[in-house]
Amino acid sequence: FLFCCGMGMMLSALSVYFRDVTHLWGVVTLAWMYATPIFYTIDMMPTNIMRLMKLNPMYHYLNIFRNLVMFGNIPGANAWLGCIASGLVFFALGLIVFGRLQKNFILHI
């Protein structure tokens, strides 16, 4: 929830100033989907790419979902902490971006 709210605040504030954000977001999410191990497992990757893949915030959410639904086990604390940390970081980033840009919204709408 925090991750989505943070992304929403960031994108809504940026789309006031840059109208193309709404069109580019579809391209970004498509590329992000292929960069996230949805259709493949992270075990198929080489170890150096595996470390890079774990920096993707969606990896942690997908890993928890996959462990709960497909494998029927509860993920470890590191997976939960990764989700909480990325959610808090993106929420804080969204608040900062929205807070700094909101004073001039009326001038650009």
C-alpha positions as a printed Julia matrix, in Angstrom:
109×3 Matrix{Float64}:
  0.0     0.0     0.0
  2.77    2.43    0.93
  4.71    1.59   -2.22
  1.69    2.25   -4.46
  0.76    5.47   -2.65
  4.31    6.75   -2.96
  4.48    5.93   -6.66
  1.06    7.5    -7.19
  2.03   10.73   -5.46
  5.27   10.92   -7.4
  3.66   10.23  -10.77
  0.73   12.56  -10.18
  3.0    15.44   -9.2
  5.33   14.85  -12.14
  2.49   14.51  -14.64
  1.31   18.04  -13.82
  4.63   19.44  -15.0
  5.46   16.86  -17.66
  2.37   15.67  -19.56
  4.31   12.91  -21.3
  4.77   11.04  -18.0
  1.33    9.48  -18.43
  2.3     8.11  -21.84
  5.81    7.06  -20.86
  4.61    5.24  -17.75
  3.18    2.44  -19.91
  6.57    1.91  -21.52
  8.34    2.03  -18.15
  5.99   -0.52  -16.58
  6.42   -2.87  -19.54
 10.22   -2.7   -19.24
  9.92   -3.05  -15.46
  7.78   -6.17  -15.89
 10.47   -7.84  -18.02
 13.15   -6.77  -15.53
 11.2    -8.38  -12.69
 11.36  -12.19  -12.44
  7.67  -12.82  -13.11
  7.87  -15.36  -15.93
 11.17  -16.81  -14.77
 12.78  -17.54  -11.42
 15.77  -15.69  -10.08
 17.67  -18.98   -9.87
 18.01  -18.94  -13.66
 20.17  -15.8   -13.48
 23.94  -15.59  -13.04
 25.03  -14.54   -9.55
 26.1   -11.0   -10.5
 22.71  -10.29  -12.14
 20.98  -11.96   -9.2
 22.38   -9.29   -6.86
 21.24   -6.56   -9.22
 17.79   -8.15   -9.48
 17.35   -7.98   -5.71
 17.58   -4.17   -5.91
 14.32   -4.16   -7.87
 11.58   -3.39   -5.3
  9.04   -5.54   -7.15
 11.24   -8.59   -6.7
 10.56   -8.65   -2.96
  6.78   -8.34   -3.38
  6.75  -11.03   -6.03
  8.99  -13.3    -3.96
  6.63  -13.11   -0.97
  3.59  -13.71   -3.15
  5.24  -16.64   -4.92
  6.29  -18.26   -1.63
  2.83  -17.87   -0.1
  0.73  -18.95   -3.07
  2.85  -21.37   -5.08
  5.01  -23.0    -2.44
  2.74  -22.62    0.6
  5.43  -21.42    3.0
  5.92  -18.19    4.89
  8.9   -16.16    3.63
 11.76  -15.2     5.89
 12.32  -11.91    7.65
 14.61  -10.57    4.91
 11.83  -10.73    2.33
  9.39   -8.93    4.63
 11.99   -6.31    5.52
 12.72   -5.72    1.84
  9.02   -5.08    1.17
  8.62   -2.79    4.17
 11.8    -0.87    3.38
 10.93   -0.32   -0.28
  7.41    0.7     0.66
  8.63    3.24    3.19
 11.32    4.6     0.85
  8.91    5.1    -2.04
  6.25    6.6     0.24
  8.76    9.07    1.68
 10.03    9.88   -1.81
  6.47   10.43   -3.02
  5.73   12.74   -0.09
  8.88   14.75   -0.73
  8.28   15.1    -4.48
  4.6    15.92   -4.06
  5.29   18.36   -1.22
  7.89   20.29   -3.17
  5.93   20.47   -6.41
  2.4    21.11   -5.11
  2.81   24.85   -4.57
  2.94   25.5    -8.33
  0.24   23.01   -9.44
 -2.27   25.78  -10.08
  0.13   27.53  -12.44
  0.52   24.47  -14.66
 -3.0    23.05  -14.73
